[in-house]
């Protein structure tokens, strides 16, 4: 019982104190898991994090679920997940449903209009950080060829982004490891869809 | 039937979104706004704004709320399940397998090769938000708010929650 309570506290705290989405809360998770409760050491934690990043999907819930599972089995997984997700979802529901009751009020409409360019800037900043990550991960040449290929596929041809990403992943796994060939093939493949 | 749609709408961003929750936002938008038409871009940005001003993982906040809007409490649970379960199940089942190949360059490049696609998706969503703002607020208001936001967030490192609360106040006073 104490274990489940600890798991709940660890992932509740790191969820409710972390702003800016899951990835920015990872240091807080690290602090709870490695520091406070010592379920893992530093190396184990960074292994799990690195492997979690090779899989898709939200990272925070993957970490919570996996660490919960490793520490406390299926019940641990469920407890850690609930602690990571539920409090903030409930907060969100309470806030937005009360907000929506006043949506015909002109002041509330002004509020919702003002917020659009702000999230635009936030999205733009996020775009920039992913561009930088793409450049440092792939090199500028490969990154820009893939960028143009994706732009054509997603925006111009209107191919579902899931398909484009799927093709990229299959390419990453199957294509040979000669660096210069990869970019040409990956681009050609995604365009021929 | 609506629950199946909700499940699919959040399953795809959960399966193809590399780079954590924020990377799946444009994929969620693609399903929720473009494909199923449950929300307009402006409504989506409102949800995203409030989501950004609250703590916790963003993908599950979006899923929980949008699922609730579309299909009530069950809808919310279905959306949350679709967001979290597939990648978590993969993680629990495959971890020992991936662990064996963790130094393989192919596995390493998996998470890198999708970055350009995610960046393009985020870029188009950014563009959508600005054109939406141009339509409802006008050009100069959009430029003013955008530059101020950029300075506050990046130069003066003001917490996003305060920037959004400030924006809400500004809108309630000046954009009526």
Interface residues (C-beta under 8 A of the other chain):
Chain A: X15 X16 X17 X18 X19 X20 X21 X22 X23 X25 X47 X48 X50 X51 X52 X53 X54 X55 X56 X57 X58 X59 X60 X61 X62 X65 X66 X69 X77 X81 X84 X85 X87 X88 X89 X91 X92 X93 X95 X96 X99 X106 X107 X108 X109 X110 X111 X112 X113 X114 X115 X116 X117 X118 X119 X120 X121 X122 X123 X124 X125 X126 X127 X130 X131 X133 X134 X137 X138 X143 X146 X147 X149 X150 X151 X154 X155 X160 X161 X162 X164 X165 X166 X168 X169 X171 X172 X173 X177 X186
Chain B: X12 X14 X15 X16 X17 X18 X19 X20 X21 X22 X23 X24 X25 X26 X27 X30 X42 X45 X46 X47 X48 X49 X50 X51 X52 X54 X55 X56 X57 X58 X59 X60 X61 X64 X65 X68 X76 X80 X83 X84 X86 X87 X88 X90 X91 X92 X94 X95 X98 X99 X102 X105 X106 X107 X108 X109 X110 X111 X112 X113 X114 X115 X116 X117 X118 X119 X120 X121 X122 X123 X124 X125 X126 X129 X130 X132 X133 X136 X137 X141 X142 X145 X146 X149 X150 X153 X154 X159 X160 X161 X163 X164 X167 X168 X169 X170 X171 X172 X173 X174 X175 X176
